[in-house]
Amino acid sequence: MFFHLMIGITGIKKGSKIIYQTEPFEVIYEQHSKTGRAGAVLRTKLKNLITGAVINKTFQGSDKVEPMKIENRKAQFLYAESKLFYFMDNENYEQFELNQEVIGDSAEFLKEGAEIDVFYFKNQPVNINLPIKMAFEVVEAPPGVKGNTADGGSKQVIIETGAKINTPLFIKIGDVIQINTETREYAGKFNG
């Protein structure tokens, strides 16, 4: 007899990947609370890793879920067309596509040739995971005005993928900067 490993609500955290109603989900929000006699509850927002749809789900103290068995593989981002993003598996060179609803905000940091991790569920690619830090060229930047520190000494620039990022005033067009893809924040400049 085969037993599935199940986790209780205390094991469900933001970023957890779980199976809910036979589909893979990522927990994008979680709030634990205890309500007197009713016991502990966990309010969550779950993102379907196949469709990109977000649902609200409240788990009761005795509920259990199955953790998602994830296979990670490296893939290369090839190109985007309309709302579809095309990738190539680095192991078997097979090409596949994922839509923008599934990829979400990560799409702003996809540049041709970038190597990323792909989550597989039941041998099908379902979503991506970007490296935490990636390098991008600045393609638009307003001039930094000396003495303009009223706004904290930052300005908004546009990187090669079209994403807008707040950077220090000294960043200019052509600079290569490092971005934290999780927080969308400037993480440093490459000298070269």
C-alpha positions in Angstrom: 0.0 0.0 0.0 1.3 3.5 -1.0 1.0 6.4 1.4 1.2 10.0 0.3 3.2 12.3 2.6 0.8 15.0 3.8 1.5 18.2 5.6 -0.7 20.1 8.1 -1.5 23.8 7.9 1.5 24.7 10.0 3.7 23.3 7.2 2.1 25.5 4.5 4.2 28.7 4.0 4.4 31.4 1.3 6.3 29.9 -1.6 5.2 26.3 -0.8 4.1 24.3 -3.8 1.2 22.0 -3.0 -1.4 19.8 -4.7 -5.0 21.0 -4.3 -7.9 19.4 -6.0 -5.4 17.4 -8.1 -3.7 20.5 -9.5 -0.3 22.1 -8.7 -0.5 25.4 -6.8 2.0 27.8 -5.2 1.1 29.6 -2.0 1.5 33.3 -2.7 0.0 34.6 0.6 -0.6 32.9 3.9 -2.0 34.2 7.2 -2.4 32.0 10.3 -5.0 32.9 12.9 -6.6 31.2 15.9 -10.3 31.9 16.6 -11.2 30.8 20.1 -12.9 27.4 20.2 -12.9 27.1 16.4 -9.2 26.5 16.5 -6.5 27.5 14.0 -7.2 28.5 10.4 -5.0 29.4 7.6 -6.1 31.9 5.0 -4.2 31.6 1.7 -4.0 32.8 -1.9 -3.0 30.0 -4.2 -1.7 30.4 -7.7 -2.4 27.6 -10.1 0.9 26.7 -11.7 -0.7 25.5 -14.9 -3.4 28.2 -15.6 -2.0 31.1 -13.5 -5.4 31.6 -11.9 -5.3 32.8 -8.2 -7.9 31.5 -5.7 -8.5 32.2 -2.1 -8.6 29.1 0.2 -9.1 28.9 3.9 -7.7 25.7 5.5 -9.0 24.5 8.9 -6.7 23.2 11.7 -7.1 19.6 10.8 -6.8 20.0 7.0 -3.8 18.4 5.3 -2.4 18.9 1.8 0.0 17.0 -0.4 3.3 18.7 -1.1 4.0 19.0 -4.9 6.7 16.8 -6.1 8.7 19.2 -8.3 11.3 18.4 -10.8 13.5 21.3 -11.7 15.3 21.5 -15.0 17.4 24.1 -16.7 16.0 25.8 -19.8 16.9 28.6 -22.0 14.5 31.4 -22.8 14.3 31.7 -26.6 11.7 34.5 -27.4 8.3 35.8 -26.8 5.5 36.2 -29.3 2.2 37.8 -28.3 1.5 36.4 -24.8 3.5 33.2 -25.3 7.0 32.6 -24.1 9.2 29.9 -25.8 11.9 27.9 -24.0 14.3 25.1 -24.8 15.0 22.3 -22.3 18.8 22.2 -21.8 18.8 18.4 -21.4 16.8 17.1 -24.3 16.6 20.3 -26.4 12.8 20.1 -26.7 11.1 23.4 -27.1 8.0 24.3 -25.2 5.8 27.4 -24.4 4.3 28.9 -21.4 1.7 31.7 -21.4 2.0 35.1 -19.7 -0.8 34.3 -17.1 1.3 31.5 -15.8 4.7 33.3 -15.8 3.2 36.5 -14.3 5.6 39.3 -13.3 8.7 37.1 -14.1 8.0 37.9 -17.8 9.5 41.4 -17.2 12.9 39.8 -16.6 13.1 37.3 -19.4 15.8 38.1 -22.0 16.8 36.0 -24.9 19.4 33.4 -24.0 18.8 33.6 -20.2 19.1 30.3 -18.4 16.3 29.7 -15.9 14.8 26.9 -13.8 11.6 25.3 -15.0 9.2 23.5 -12.7 7.8 20.2 -14.1 4.7 18.6 -12.8 3.8 15.1 -14.1 6.6 15.5 -16.7 5.0 18.7 -18.1 6.6 22.2 -17.8 4.3 24.3 -15.7 6.2 27.4 -14.5 9.6 29.1 -14.2 11.9 30.3 -11.5 14.3 33.1 -12.3 17.7 33.4 -10.8 17.5 35.8 -7.8 20.0 38.2 -9.4 20.2 38.9 -13.1 22.2 41.5 -15.1 20.5 43.9 -17.5 21.5 46.8 -19.7 19.9 50.2 -19.1 18.3 51.4 -22.3 16.6 54.6 -21.0 17.6 56.8 -18.0 16.8 60.4 -17.2 19.9 62.4 -16.3 20.7 62.5 -12.6 20.5 66.0 -11.2 23.2 66.8 -8.6 21.7 67.8 -5.3 18.4 66.2 -6.1 18.1 63.9 -3.0 14.6 64.9 -1.9 13.2 61.6 -3.3 16.0 59.5 -1.7 18.5 60.0 -4.5 16.9 57.6 -6.9 15.4 57.6 -10.4 13.5 55.2 -12.6 15.3 53.7 -15.5 14.2 51.2 -18.2 16.2 48.0 -18.7 16.5 46.0 -22.0 13.4 43.9 -21.3 11.2 47.0 -20.8 10.9 46.7 -17.0 11.1 50.0 -15.0 13.5 49.9 -12.1 14.4 52.4 -9.4 18.2 53.0 -9.3 20.7 55.5 -7.8 21.1 58.8 -9.7 24.5 57.9 -11.2 23.1 55.1 -13.4 23.1 56.0 -17.1 22.1 54.5 -20.5 24.5 51.7 -21.4 25.3 50.7 -17.8 24.8 47.0 -16.9 23.1 46.7 -13.6 22.2 43.8 -11.4 18.5 43.4 -10.4 17.0 41.3 -7.6 14.2 39.6 -9.5 12.3 38.7 -6.3 12.1 42.3 -4.9 12.5 44.1 -8.3 15.2 46.2 -6.7 18.6 47.5 -8.0 21.3 45.3 -6.5 24.5 46.8 -8.0 26.4 48.0 -11.1 28.8 46.0 -13.2 32.0 47.9 -14.0 33.5 47.1 -17.3 
